[in-house]
Amino acid sequence: MTRTRTFQVWMKVVYSDAHLRHVPQAELHGGLMVPPFENPTRVEYVLQRLRDVGWHDWVAPDPWSPEPVLRVHDADFLAFLEHAWEEWTGAGFAGEIIPGNFPARRMRQRCPRFIDGKVGYYALATETAITSGTWEAAQASCASAQTAQQWVARGERAAFALCRPPGHHAARDLYGGYCFLNNAAVAAQQFLDQGASRVAVLDIDFHHGNGTQDIFYERPEVLFASLHGRPEDSFPYFSGYADETGAGLGSGTTFNYPLAPGTAYPRWAEALTQALGEVQRFGAEALVISLGVDTFKEDPISSFRLESKDYLDCGKRLAQAKLPTVFVMEGGYAVEAVGVNVVNVLEGFEQAA
């Protein structure tokens, strides 16, 4: 059933159809090659739900700007992403790029010259394929986050970057978890570059935002907080413990809230309240939300129990921070519910703003 928006505030939505250039044919899951959980239909369901509720204030992103990206990602890593497909096909490989080896414990952490080795050096998992159009799609996704941040910097209360591929698993020099460029980190960096002294990134995706944490772990000007499935049970498994709190100058600016399988909204919302309290105490001047809705009870690769109605309340709670806010799309793989759940967060935010 469709309905028309009855309130007058319209959050900008930034979207590029260049995401359609990244369409992997399979991923390794449970010992099988299966259709990827992260696929273009996720975006289509969000767009359709926006249409259904009468939300049409969409803009295309401005051209991708590499300068802030180079402040959160390693230059050699970016060069790898840009040229990986050319090197892969030039080496005679016929399929999509999937890593087959990794520099495991006690092996040399040195980037090989041959592309098959490079892929393993820069990848953190095997589920994320690179295709001929991945770099173009990743740039456009990042550009969407950059443009959404610019709208907020120019005075908009909030903006939503409908990013695909997502970004929060992309670390300084690693890709994986369907992510290549860390869109949320780039948006936060842009706030800093424009004069903000303190910025918060709040990750509400089911999976720990290991990449965002890695980028800002030793930086005191960015608070990172993440609500996620505890790493004993959930990808990416090797980060997201509660005792990971930052290091060096960034000590005390990372907050992790690992939660047990089966967590329902009351406990999840309690952790959200705690995280928002830390954002307030930090004195953040802007807020970037890594918006994943794979916390939904029917998500095929997650284990929380949130319901669609809970996302309206989530949005209202996020608005209580009363900060300039950029929403950046991350995960959510129960595709037929993704649109409803994402738009519920945005509508709840707008209703409370």
C-alpha positions in Angstrom: 0.0 0.0 0.0 1.3 3.4 -0.9 0.9 6.6 1.1 1.7 10.2 0.8 4.0 12.1 3.1 2.1 14.5 5.4 5.1 16.4 6.7 7.0 19.1 4.8 10.7 18.5 5.5 12.4 16.8 2.6 15.8 15.2 3.1 18.0 15.2 0.0 18.7 11.7 -1.4 21.8 11.4 -3.5 21.9 8.4 -5.9 23.8 7.3 -9.0 22.8 4.5 -11.3 26.5 3.8 -11.9 26.1 1.2 -9.2 24.7 -1.0 -12.0 28.3 -1.4 -13.3 29.1 -3.6 -10.3 27.1 -6.8 -10.7 29.1 -9.9 -9.5 27.7 -13.2 -10.6 28.4 -15.2 -7.5 29.9 -15.2 -4.0 31.4 -18.0 -1.8 28.9 -18.7 1.0 28.7 -21.9 3.1 31.0 -23.8 0.8 28.9 -23.0 -2.3 29.0 -20.4 -5.0 25.7 -18.6 -4.6 24.0 -15.4 -6.1 25.5 -12.5 -4.2 23.4 -11.2 -1.3 24.7 -7.7 -2.1 23.1 -7.0 -5.5 21.4 -4.1 -7.4 17.9 -5.0 -6.4 18.6 -3.7 -2.9 18.8 -0.2 -4.3 15.8 -0.7 -6.5 13.6 -1.5 -3.5 14.8 1.6 -1.7 14.0 3.8 -4.7 10.6 2.2 -5.1 9.7 2.8 -1.4 10.8 6.4 -1.7 8.4 6.7 -4.7 5.6 5.0 -2.8 5.7 7.5 0.0 6.0 10.5 -2.3 9.6 11.2 -1.6 11.1 12.5 -4.9 13.9 14.9 -3.9 16.7 13.0 -5.5 19.9 14.5 -6.9 22.8 12.9 -8.8 26.3 13.1 -7.2 28.9 15.6 -8.2 32.1 14.1 -9.7 34.2 12.0 -7.4 36.9 13.9 -5.6 40.0 11.9 -4.7 41.5 14.3 -2.2 39.5 13.4 0.9 39.6 9.7 -0.1 43.5 9.8 0.0 43.2 11.1 3.6 41.5 7.9 4.7 42.8 5.3 2.3 46.3 4.3 1.3 47.4 5.5 -2.2 48.7 2.1 -3.3 45.4 0.5 -2.3 43.5 3.0 -4.4 45.8 2.3 -7.3 45.2 -1.4 -6.9 41.4 -1.0 -7.0 41.7 1.2 -10.1 43.9 -1.2 -12.1 43.0 -4.6 -10.7 40.6 -5.6 -13.5 43.1 -4.6 -16.2 45.9 -6.6 -14.5 43.6 -9.6 -13.9 42.5 -9.9 -17.5 46.0 -9.1 -18.7 47.3 -12.1 -16.8 44.8 -14.3 -18.7 42.3 -14.9 -16.0 38.7 -15.3 -17.4 36.5 -15.1 -14.3 35.8 -12.4 -11.8 38.4 -11.4 -9.3 38.1 -13.5 -6.1 41.0 -13.8 -3.7 42.5 -17.3 -3.3 45.3 -16.7 -0.8 46.1 -14.3 2.1 49.2 -13.3 4.1 48.3 -15.3 7.2 49.9 -15.2 10.6 53.8 -15.3 10.5 53.9 -14.7 6.8 55.4 -11.6 5.2 53.1 -8.6 5.0 54.5 -7.5 1.7 52.5 -6.8 -1.5 53.3 -9.2 -4.3 53.9 -8.0 -7.9 51.6 -10.5 -9.6 47.8 -9.7 -9.5 46.7 -13.0 -8.0 48.9 -12.2 -5.0 47.9 -8.6 -4.8 44.3 -9.5 -4.5 44.9 -11.6 -1.4 47.1 -8.9 0.1 44.4 -6.3 -0.2 41.3 -8.5 0.5 40.0 -9.3 3.9 37.5 -12.1 2.8 36.5 -14.2 -0.2 32.9 -13.2 -0.6 33.6 -9.9 -2.5 34.3 -10.2 -6.2 35.7 -7.4 -8.4 34.2 -7.1 -11.9 35.0 -4.9 -14.9 32.8 -2.1 -13.5 33.6 -2.3 -9.8 35.9 0.7 -9.7 33.5 3.0 -11.5 30.7 1.9 -9.2 32.8 2.4 -6.1 33.8 5.9 -7.2 30.1 6.8 -7.9 29.1 5.3 -4.5 31.7 7.4 -2.7 30.8 10.5 -4.8 27.2 10.1 -3.5 28.5 10.2 0.1 30.7 13.2 -0.7 27.7 15.1 -2.3 25.4 14.3 0.6 28.0 15.7 3.0 28.2 18.8 0.9 24.5 19.4 1.0 24.6 19.2 4.8 27.7 21.4 5.0 25.7 24.0 3.0 23.0 24.0 5.6 20.7 21.0 5.0 19.6 19.4 8.3 20.4 15.9 6.9 21.0 14.1 3.6 20.9 10.4 2.6 23.6 8.9 0.3 22.1 5.8 -1.3 25.5 4.1 -1.7 26.1 0.9 -3.5 28.6 -0.8 -3.1 28.6 -0.1 0.6 31.7 1.0 2.4 32.1 0.4 6.2 34.2 -2.8 5.9 36.8 -1.0 3.7 39.8 -0.2 5.8 42.8 2.0 5.0 44.2 -0.7 2.7 41.7 -3.5 2.6 38.5 -4.3 0.8 35.9 -7.0 1.6 32.5 -7.4 3.1 31.1 -6.1 -0.3 33.0 -2.8 0.4 35.8 -1.0 -1.6 35.9 2.6 -0.5 34.8 3.7 3.0 32.0 6.2 2.1 31.2 7.1 5.7 34.8 7.7 6.6 35.2 10.0 3.5 32.1 12.0 4.6 33.5 12.4 8.1 36.9 13.5 6.6 35.2 16.1 4.5 33.6 17.6 7.6 37.0 17.8 9.2 38.6 19.3 6.0 35.9 22.0 6.1 36.8 23.1 9.6 34.9 20.8 12.0 37.0 19.9 15.0 35.0 16.8 16.1 32.9 14.4 14.1 31.1 11.2 15.1 30.5 8.2 13.0 27.7 5.9 14.3 27.5 2.5 12.7 24.1 0.7 13.1 24.7 -2.0 10.5 24.5 -5.6 11.9 28.2 -6.2 11.1 31.0 -4.4 12.8 32.3 -1.4 10.9 35.9 -2.7 11.0 37.1 -0.5 8.2 35.8 2.7 9.8 37.3 1.7 13.1 40.7 1.0 11.4 40.8 4.4 9.7 40.0 6.4 12.8 41.4 4.2 15.6 44.3 6.5 16.4 42.6 9.8 15.6 41.2 11.9 18.4 39.0 14.1 16.2 36.6 11.3 15.2 34.5 9.3 17.5 33.5 5.9 16.1 30.6 3.9 17.7 29.3 0.6 16.4 26.3 -1.6 17.4 26.8 -5.1 15.9 26.7 -8.8 16.3 29.4 -9.9 18.7 32.6 -11.0 16.9 32.5 -14.5 18.4 29.5 -15.2 16.2 29.5 -12.7 13.4 31.4 -11.4 10.4 34.0 -9.9 10.3 34.8 -12.0 13.4 38.2 -10.4 14.1 37.2 -6.9 15.3 34.4 -5.3 17.3 35.1 -6.5 20.8 34.1 -4.1 23.6 37.7 -3.6 24.7 38.6 -2.0 21.4 38.5 1.6 22.5 41.1 3.4 20.3 44.9 3.8 20.6 47.4 6.5 20.9 45.9 10.0 20.5 42.6 8.2 19.6 42.4 6.3 22.9 38.9 6.5 24.3 37.2 7.6 21.0 36.1 4.1 19.9 33.0 2.5 21.4 31.8 -1.0 20.5 28.5 -2.6 21.5 28.7 -6.3 20.5 25.3 -7.9 20.9 24.2 -11.6 21.1 22.4 -13.5 18.4 18.6 -13.0 18.7 18.9 -9.4 20.0 15.5 -7.7 19.7 14.8 -4.0 19.6 14.6 -3.1 23.3 18.2 -4.3 24.0 19.4 -2.9 20.7 17.8 0.5 21.4 19.4 0.5 24.8 22.8 0.2 23.2 21.8 3.0 20.7 21.0 5.3 23.6 24.4 4.6 25.1 26.2 5.3 21.8 24.3 8.5 21.3 25.2 9.5 24.8 28.9 9.1 23.9 28.4 11.2 20.8 26.9 14.0 22.9 29.7 13.8 25.5 32.3 13.9 22.7 30.9 17.3 21.5 30.5 16.2 17.9 29.7 19.0 15.5 28.4 16.6 12.8 27.2 13.0 12.7 27.6 10.4 10.0 25.3 7.3 10.2 26.4 4.1 8.6 22.9 2.9 7.9 22.6 -0.8 7.6 19.2 -2.5 8.0 20.5 -6.1 8.2 19.5 -6.0 11.8 16.0 -7.0 10.4 14.6 -10.2 11.8 14.4 -11.8 8.3 17.9 -10.9 7.1 19.5 -14.0 5.6 23.1 -13.4 6.8 22.4 -11.8 10.2 20.9 -12.7 13.5 19.1 -9.8 15.2 15.3 -9.6 15.5 14.4 -6.0 14.7 11.0 -5.4 13.0 10.1 -2.8 10.4 8.3 -0.6 12.9 11.4 -0.4 15.0 13.2 1.5 12.3 10.8 4.4 12.7 11.7 4.7 16.3 15.4 4.3 15.5 15.1 7.3 13.2 13.4 9.4 15.9 16.2 8.5 18.4 18.9 9.5 15.9 17.2 12.9 15.4 17.5 13.6 19.1 21.3 14.1 18.6 20.3 17.4 16.9 23.4 17.4 14.7 23.9 17.9 11.0 23.6 14.3 9.8 24.7 12.4 6.8 23.1 8.9 6.3 25.2 6.5 4.3 23.7 3.3 3.0 25.4 0.1 4.1 23.9 -3.4 4.4 20.5 -5.0 4.4 19.9 -8.3 2.5 16.3 -9.2 3.1 15.8 -7.3 -0.1 12.0 -7.1 -0.3 12.0 -5.3 3.2 15.1 -3.2 2.6 13.2 -0.3 1.1 10.6 -0.1 3.9 13.2 -0.4 6.6 15.5 2.2 5.2 12.8 4.7 4.5 11.3 4.1 8.0 14.6 5.3 9.5 14.6 8.4 7.3 10.9 9.2 8.0 11.3 8.7 11.7 14.3 11.1 11.7 12.3 13.7 9.7 9.3 13.4 11.9 11.4 14.1 15.0 13.7 16.7 13.6 
